[in-house]
Amino acid sequence: EPIPLSEDPPEEFQEDSSASSFLFGERLVGERLAVLVEGGNLKVCGKKKPHATTEVAPSKLSIPLLFADLIWAPVPEDSDLLDGGAGLTNMTPQYVLAVAPRPDKRSANVPAMPSGLAQEGAAKSCLFLICIGGCRDLCIDFQMLLLELGSRGAIRWDLEETYRLSRMVLGTGGCSSVHLGQFRFKATSREGQSGVEQPAAQVAAKCLDPGAQLNNEETVRSELSFLAQFGGHPHITSLAGLFCSSTEKSTLDEDDSQPVQLQWTIIMELCPLGDLTGLLKSDGALRQDEALKKMCGVLLALSHLHLHRVVHRDVKTDNILLSAEGQPLLADLGIAARIDDLEAMQRRVGTPGYVAPEVIDCKPYGVKADMFSAGVLLYVMLSNTPPFAGPDTQTVIRRTCKRSVKFVSSEFKDVQAGCASFPW
């Protein structure tokens, strides 16, 4: 039976109203079935219908969305689902949504299959099908549902159908490039008989280099998990979706065992003012009050990560984006790591000039490494010069390890002494 999209839960599900989205349907055995988008999961739960005479055990199922493949298709007009035998309602099925969680290779987590919703002995690789109906014109309701599932970390395979990407590059990194993306669907507000089109949302599309060794499934999953977990913070960039597609390998690739490779694209909120590097390049050093405001936002983001025992490990001006209001947003969680992940915390990563001395010296490190980088960030904002500048990378690293910081009077003449010495 098609499950209709709904904004308000029925009375028996009021206690579950913390969920952000509801889909509802009715099973044929006297049970009211709800599909809830809650946290990082798609939850299916059932309760006995009022006045139902059949006794049924409540159904419960939690489908993890993080790194779950999400495939959908419209119901064809000649489908058997339209023959009136799909359910007890007169609703027309419109879409079939398939959700296939990928087990985490490190923990081998697989959603449990309750006997009420699956046959015993089902394979560990599960595929869940949801039939959906009741969508409005232009299918915007269904698209909003897909966007929400994508923001929880689900992998979508319909990038070209969902976004139009510009060839213009907004920024580049070691293993990726960022492009402007335009949402292809336009919502229609219904006022009277005529609809008024709303402008489609613009996003930033981070296209990972499919040939880079760092852009494997494990690292993509790691970055996605952090974005999905922390994207709700006001000073951390938010996730809008993850898309995957297959592309042909370059003829120069020595490994020809597989002719295709995966292209990962992370969709994030667009920061129209660019990053802190661009601001310093165009406007020069920031005033003390402006630098401190931006520093407070960065420290709030870092404290949030550290509270959850996560280290960013690459705090720098390139990774501080600016919202339309000029608020700082901490970005690029690609090399972030959990402090309890001993293997990840053994890696020496970061950007020369910002990375902490203990990381360079191969000593144990933790959240204080981020605070050292934050101190470098404040120095750069106030002076528009790096504290450990040098003609080459080795000189920068050597000066960083000496921890010798100079405050040139011409660059810090308008900065109070207490502010200049704060990071150190």
QUIBELUR-V906176 format. One record per residue. N is the residue number from 1. RES is the residue in one letter. D_FIRST is the distance of its C-alpha to the first C-alpha in Angstrom with 2 decimals. Layout:
[[N	RES	D_FIRST] [N	RES	D_FIRST]]
//
This chain:
[[1	E	0.00] [2	P	3.83] [3	I	6.42] [4	P	9.47] [5	L	12.93] [6	S	15.29] [7	E	18.97] [8	D	19.63] [9	P	18.16] [10	P	17.79] [11	E	20.92] [12	E	19.99] [13	F	19.51] [14	Q	22.70] [15	E	24.50] [16	D	22.29] [17	S	23.16] [18	S	25.26] [19	A	22.30] [20	S	22.57] [21	S	18.97] [22	F	15.88] [23	L	12.19] [24	F	10.21] [25	G	7.07] [26	E	7.48] [27	R	7.70] [28	L	8.96] [29	V	12.44] [30	G	13.71] [31	E	12.88] [32	R	12.17] [33	L	10.87] [34	A	12.57] [35	V	13.09] [36	L	16.69] [37	V	19.07] [38	E	22.24] [39	G	25.47] [40	G	25.13] [41	N	21.87] [42	L	18.12] [43	K	17.60] [44	V	14.68] [45	C	15.72] [46	G	14.68] [47	K	16.73] [48	K	17.18] [49	K	16.09] [50	P	19.24] [51	H	20.72] [52	A	18.36] [53	T	20.51] [54	T	18.82] [55	E	20.27] [56	V	18.11] [57	A	19.44] [58	P	18.06] [59	S	16.15] [60	K	18.00] [61	L	17.88] [62	S	19.89] [63	I	19.56] [64	P	22.84] [65	L	22.65] [66	L	26.35] [67	F	26.93] [68	A	23.37] [69	D	22.64] [70	L	19.97] [71	I	18.79] [72	W	16.42] [73	A	16.03] [74	P	14.92] [75	V	12.69] [76	P	15.51] [77	E	16.03] [78	D	16.47] [79	S	13.36] [80	D	11.82] [81	L	8.35] [82	L	10.16] [83	D	11.51] [84	G	9.57] [85	G	8.36] [86	A	4.75] [87	G	4.42] [88	L	7.46] [89	T	7.76] [90	N	9.64] [91	M	8.42] [92	T	9.04] [93	P	7.66] [94	Q	10.99] [95	Y	11.44] [96	V	10.92] [97	L	12.98] [98	A	14.99] [99	V	17.21] [100	A	20.15] [101	P	22.77] [102	R	26.33] [103	P	28.53] [104	D	31.62] [105	K	34.48] [106	R	36.81] [107	S	34.83] [108	A	32.32] [109	N	29.61] [110	V	26.32] [111	P	23.31] [112	A	23.24] [113	M	20.49] [114	P	19.82] [115	S	19.72] [116	G	16.65] [117	L	14.49] [118	A	16.67] [119	Q	19.17] [120	E	22.73] [121	G	24.96] [122	A	22.46] [123	A	24.36] [124	K	25.49] [125	S	24.07] [126	C	20.38] [127	L	17.62] [128	F	14.38] [129	L	11.39] [130	I	9.06] [131	C	6.77] [132	I	8.20] [133	G	8.92] [134	G	11.66] [135	C	14.51] [136	R	17.97] [137	D	20.51] [138	L	21.93] [139	C	18.81] [140	I	20.99] [141	D	18.35] [142	F	16.62] [143	Q	20.16] [144	M	21.12] [145	L	18.35] [146	L	19.68] [147	L	23.17] [148	E	22.50] [149	L	21.11] [150	G	24.16] [151	S	26.50] [152	R	25.52] [153	G	26.78] [154	A	23.93] [155	I	25.32] [156	R	24.18] [157	W	25.33] [158	D	25.24] [159	L	28.49] [160	E	29.88] [161	E	26.77] [162	T	26.75] [163	Y	30.47] [164	R	33.70] [165	L	36.42] [166	S	40.05] [167	R	42.77] [168	M	44.89] [169	V	45.16] [170	L	45.05] [171	G	46.33] [172	T	46.89] [173	G	47.06] [174	G	48.26] [175	C	45.05] [176	S	42.97] [177	S	43.18] [178	V	41.44] [179	H	40.37] [180	L	39.19] [181	G	35.52] [182	Q	33.94] [183	F	30.25] [184	R	29.28] [185	F	26.83] [186	K	28.25] [187	A	26.69] [188	T	27.42] [189	S	28.51] [190	R	27.98] [191	E	31.28] [192	G	31.76] [193	Q	30.83] [194	S	31.86] [195	G	30.34] [196	V	32.62] [197	E	31.93] [198	Q	32.35] [199	P	34.11] [200	A	32.02] [201	A	32.56] [202	Q	35.19] [203	V	35.04] [204	A	37.28] [205	A	36.16] [206	K	37.98] [207	C	38.16] [208	L	39.34] [209	D	41.92] [210	P	40.28] [211	G	43.75] [212	A	44.62] [213	Q	44.60] [214	L	43.56] [215	N	40.24] [216	N	38.65] [217	E	35.28] [218	E	36.91] [219	T	38.63] [220	V	35.67] [221	R	33.50] [222	S	36.36] [223	E	36.73] [224	L	33.01] [225	S	32.83] [226	F	35.77] [227	L	34.43] [228	A	31.08] [229	Q	33.00] [230	F	35.82] [231	G	34.56] [232	G	34.15] [233	H	37.92] [234	P	39.78] [235	H	42.25] [236	I	40.07] [237	T	38.29] [238	S	34.51] [239	L	31.92] [240	A	29.58] [241	G	28.13] [242	L	29.06] [243	F	28.78] [244	C	29.86] [245	S	31.01] [246	S	33.29] [247	T	36.77] [248	E	39.66] [249	K	42.41] [250	S	45.80] [251	T	48.43] [252	L	50.60] [253	D	48.27] [254	E	50.09] [255	D	47.00] [256	D	45.64] [257	S	43.65] [258	Q	40.43] [259	P	40.64] [260	V	37.92] [261	Q	37.57] [262	L	34.95] [263	Q	35.34] [264	W	34.08] [265	T	33.80] [266	I	33.48] [267	I	32.57] [268	M	34.38] [269	E	35.48] [270	L	38.35] [271	C	41.75] [272	P	43.72] [273	L	47.08] [274	G	46.99] [275	D	48.42] [276	L	51.52] [277	T	53.43] [278	G	53.20] [279	L	54.19] [280	L	57.27] [281	K	58.20] [282	S	58.16] [283	D	59.44] [284	G	61.40] [285	A	61.58] [286	L	59.74] [287	R	61.56] [288	Q	61.69] [289	D	59.49] [290	E	56.81] [291	A	56.93] [292	L	56.59] [293	K	53.56] [294	K	51.79] [295	M	53.02] [296	C	51.53] [297	G	48.08] [298	V	48.46] [299	L	49.69] [300	L	46.79] [301	A	44.40] [302	L	46.50] [303	S	46.81] [304	H	43.02] [305	L	42.78] [306	H	45.71] [307	L	44.30] [308	H	41.41] [309	R	44.03] [310	V	43.30] [311	V	46.11] [312	H	45.63] [313	R	48.67] [314	D	49.02] [315	V	49.93] [316	K	51.81] [317	T	52.08] [318	D	49.80] [319	N	46.95] [320	I	47.42] [321	L	45.38] [322	L	46.04] [323	S	43.46] [324	A	44.06] [325	E	45.98] [326	G	48.02] [327	Q	46.43] [328	P	46.61] [329	L	43.49] [330	L	43.90] [331	A	42.24] [332	D	41.98] [333	L	40.90] [334	G	41.19] [335	I	44.02] [336	A	43.21] [337	A	43.28] [338	R	42.77] [339	I	46.15] [340	D	45.06] [341	D	44.27] [342	L	47.75] [343	E	47.24] [344	A	46.11] [345	M	48.89] [346	Q	51.50] [347	R	50.84] [348	R	53.32] [349	V	51.39] [350	G	52.00] [351	T	54.04] [352	P	57.87] [353	G	59.44] [354	Y	56.56] [355	V	55.97] [356	A	57.73] [357	P	60.91] [358	E	59.50] [359	V	56.78] [360	I	59.47] [361	D	61.70] [362	C	58.97] [363	K	59.15] [364	P	56.32] [365	Y	54.56] [366	G	51.87] [367	V	50.88] [368	K	54.51] [369	A	54.13] [370	D	51.72] [371	M	54.27] [372	F	57.00] [373	S	54.93] [374	A	54.24] [375	G	58.02] [376	V	58.54] [377	L	55.94] [378	L	57.86] [379	Y	61.13] [380	V	59.76] [381	M	58.40] [382	L	61.82] [383	S	64.00] [384	N	61.90] [385	T	63.50] [386	P	62.33] [387	P	64.42] [388	F	64.89] [389	A	65.48] [390	G	67.28] [391	P	68.12] [392	D	65.79] [393	T	62.99] [394	Q	65.41] [395	T	67.50] [396	V	64.48] [397	I	63.45] [398	R	67.05] [399	R	67.43] [400	T	64.12] [401	C	65.32] [402	K	68.61] [403	R	66.68] [404	S	69.43] [405	V	68.19] [406	K	70.52] [407	F	70.16] [408	V	72.10] [409	S	73.63] [410	S	72.96] [411	E	69.22] [412	F	68.88] [413	K	71.53] [414	D	69.06] [415	V	67.20] [416	Q	68.28] [417	A	69.62] [418	G	67.15] [419	C	64.19] [420	A	65.57] [421	S	66.17] [422	F	62.87] [423	P	60.93] [424	W	63.85]]
//
